[in-house]
């Protein structure tokens, strides 16, 4: 059995199409896995960010409270306590 050039080209093209289908199939699975992987990485970054930001926000609120507390103390001690003038009415 002798193969002609057109038969050989048909066989090669069929094999190429089959390989292309296999490559596309694997590409779809790789894309889906990459999407899952990026979602997991994003969740991990959000968890790490929450672990870092939460203590910083607590420390910031404590610092603000202390600043307001000491500012109130400084304002209270810094006021001049003026003597009240009392009017005394002497009977007529």
GROMACS elastic network, one bead per residue, 0.5 to 0.9 nm:
[ bonds ]
;  ai    aj funct       b0    kb
    3     6     6  0.81433   500
    3     7     6  0.60291   500
    3     8     6  0.64891   500
    4     7     6  0.52433   500
    4     8     6  0.62989   500
    4     9     6  0.87110   500
    5     8     6  0.50763   500
    5     9     6  0.61547   500
    5    10     6  0.85747   500
    6     9     6  0.50662   500
    6    10     6  0.60940   500
    6    11     6  0.86011   500
    7    10     6  0.50761   500
    7    11     6  0.62125   500
    7    12     6  0.86540   500
    8    11     6  0.51139   500
    8    12     6  0.61885   500
    8    13     6  0.85918   500
    9    12     6  0.50461   500
    9    13     6  0.60337   500
    9    14     6  0.85342   500
   10    13     6  0.51237   500
   10    14     6  0.61454   500
   10    15     6  0.86416   500
   11    14     6  0.51472   500
   11    15     6  0.62318   500
   11    16     6  0.85721   500
   12    15     6  0.51374   500
   12    16     6  0.60693   500
   12    17     6  0.86373   500
   13    17     6  0.61398   500
   13    18     6  0.85894   500
   14    17     6  0.51753   500
   14    18     6  0.62468   500
   14    19     6  0.86736   500
   15    18     6  0.50738   500
   15    19     6  0.61578   500
   15    20     6  0.85209   500
   16    19     6  0.50859   500
   16    20     6  0.60342   500
   16    21     6  0.85893   500
   17    21     6  0.61740   500
   17    22     6  0.86680   500
   18    21     6  0.50921   500
   18    22     6  0.63340   500
   18    23     6  0.87093   500
   19    22     6  0.50207   500
   19    23     6  0.61477   500
   19    24     6  0.86131   500
   20    23     6  0.50295   500
   20    24     6  0.61540   500
   20    25     6  0.85317   500
   21    24     6  0.51431   500
   21    25     6  0.60940   500
   21    26     6  0.86700   500
   22    25     6  0.50412   500
   22    26     6  0.62675   500
   22    27     6  0.85347   500
   23    26     6  0.52015   500
   23    27     6  0.60475   500
   23    28     6  0.87104   500
   24    28     6  0.62190   500
   24    29     6  0.87519   500
   25    28     6  0.53397   500
   25    29     6  0.66111   500
   25    30     6  0.87956   500
   26    29     6  0.51420   500
   26    30     6  0.60752   500
   26    31     6  0.85592   500
   27    30     6  0.50023   500
   27    31     6  0.60810   500
   27    32     6  0.86165   500
   28    31     6  0.51279   500
   28    32     6  0.62720   500
   28    33     6  0.86415   500
   29    32     6  0.51028   500
   29    33     6  0.61035   500
   29    34     6  0.84966   500
   30    33     6  0.50805   500
   30    34     6  0.60329   500
   30    35     6  0.85696   500
   31    34     6  0.50517   500
   31    35     6  0.61909   500
   31    36     6  0.87102   500
   32    35     6  0.50901   500
   32    36     6  0.63492   500
   32    37     6  0.86025   500
   33    36     6  0.50684   500
   33    37     6  0.60475   500
   33    38     6  0.85920   500
   34    38     6  0.60457   500
   34    39     6  0.84763   500
   35    38     6  0.51930   500
   35    39     6  0.61906   500
   35    40     6  0.86661   500
   36    39     6  0.50806   500
   36    40     6  0.62248   500
   36    41     6  0.86249   500
   37    40     6  0.51119   500
   37    41     6  0.61503   500
   37    42     6  0.85200   500
   38    42     6  0.59707   500
   38    43     6  0.85173   500
   39    42     6  0.50102   500
   39    43     6  0.61688   500
   39    44     6  0.85685   500
   40    43     6  0.50485   500
   40    44     6  0.61357   500
   40    45     6  0.86300   500
   41    45     6  0.61639   500
   41    46     6  0.85978   500
   42    45     6  0.50741   500
   42    46     6  0.61883   500
   42    47     6  0.86498   500
   43    46     6  0.50509   500
   43    47     6  0.62081   500
   43    48     6  0.86485   500
   44    47     6  0.51083   500
   44    48     6  0.62003   500
   44    49     6  0.84987   500
   45    48     6  0.50747   500
   45    49     6  0.59407   500
   45    50     6  0.84531   500
   46    50     6  0.60336   500
   46    51     6  0.85415   500
   47    50     6  0.50702   500
   47    51     6  0.61577   500
   47    52     6  0.86720   500
   48    51     6  0.50227   500
   48    52     6  0.62532   500
   48    53     6  0.85301   500
   49    52     6  0.51368   500
   49    53     6  0.58196   500
   49    54     6  0.82567   500
   50    53     6  0.51474   500
   50    54     6  0.56998   500
   50    55     6  0.86610   500
   51    54     6  0.58194   500
   51    55     6  0.71231   500
   52    55     6  0.61524   500
   52    56     6  0.66197   500
   52    57     6  0.89867   500
   53    56     6  0.50554   500
   53    57     6  0.60311   500
   53    58     6  0.85955   500
   54    57     6  0.52074   500
   54    58     6  0.62673   500
   54    59     6  0.86609   500
   55    58     6  0.50198   500
   55    59     6  0.60883   500
   55    60     6  0.84749   500
   56    59     6  0.50501   500
   56    60     6  0.60302   500
   56    61     6  0.86046   500
   57    61     6  0.61366   500
   57    62     6  0.85572   500
   58    61     6  0.51768   500
   58    62     6  0.62118   500
   58    63     6  0.86089   500
   59    62     6  0.50554   500
   59    63     6  0.61123   500
   59    64     6  0.86089   500
   60    63     6  0.50509   500
   60    64     6  0.61746   500
   60    65     6  0.85854   500
   61    64     6  0.50430   500
   61    65     6  0.61252   500
   61    66     6  0.85988   500
   62    65     6  0.50518   500
   62    66     6  0.61312   500
   62    67     6  0.85143   500
   63    66     6  0.50889   500
   63    67     6  0.60295   500
   63    68     6  0.85573   500
   64    67     6  0.50282   500
   64    68     6  0.61184   500
   64    69     6  0.84245   500
   65    68     6  0.51866   500
   65    69     6  0.59887   500
   65    70     6  0.86187   500
   66    70     6  0.60522   500
   66    71     6  0.82793   500
   67    70     6  0.53450   500
   67    71     6  0.58897   500
   67    72     6  0.84582   500
   68    72     6  0.60424   500
   68    73     6  0.85834   500
   69    72     6  0.52210   500
   69    73     6  0.63459   500
   69    74     6  0.87463   500
   70    74     6  0.60372   500
   70    75     6  0.84720   500
   71    74     6  0.50466   500
   71    75     6  0.60947   500
   71    76     6  0.85137   500
   72    75     6  0.50935   500
   72    76     6  0.60809   500
   72    77     6  0.86801   500
   73    76     6  0.50744   500
   73    77     6  0.62336   500
   73    78     6  0.84268   500
   74    77     6  0.52800   500
   74    78     6  0.58509   500
   74    79     6  0.86990   500
   75    78     6  0.50864   500
   75    79     6  0.63906   500
   76    79     6  0.58338   500
   77    80     6  0.81864   500
   79    82     6  0.88791   500
   81    84     6  0.89583   500
   89    92     6  0.86862   500
